[in-house]
Amino acid sequence: MIIYNVTSHVAAPIHTAWLQWMQEIHIPLVMQTGCFYQYQWVKVLEIDESEGFTYATQYYAKEMRHIEQYQQQYAPQLQQEVNATWGDQIISFRSLMQIVH
């Protein structure tokens, strides 16, 4: 199994609105692609939150081909929507992880 991880630093002024948007709009859109069978959304602890908050959204795929399908067919549009909605108020990076145990 593969985890597609998106870690995002969210500026404090938009934090509450972003949380609602993620829960009601963005995460459901990602899951509707059919590329992932589950997700978990976590807040990163033990960091300086004076300028914002950090979250990781982990989407679980059964095979690498599902990740590739997501990256080719869906990610560009969804990432564009994030940028259009929040601009530079959010900084994100993505990583792939393989479950080994």
C-alpha angles and dihedrals in degrees: 000000000000130000120210103203124196115188114193133187108207123200113240097240093061098034099108095042091047092052090054093045092051093049098043104032120009104043092044090051092051092048092048089064088077091225094111131049098199143355141200127206118204138178116229111235134204097039132116107271097182091109101029148313133278126220135175122210113197119197117194122218127182095218140018090244089067090055091048091050090051093048093049103038107027116013098074093056094042092047090049089054090051091052093045092049101041108015115187092345087093129050115192138179129188132215137175122226133184121217107233101175 
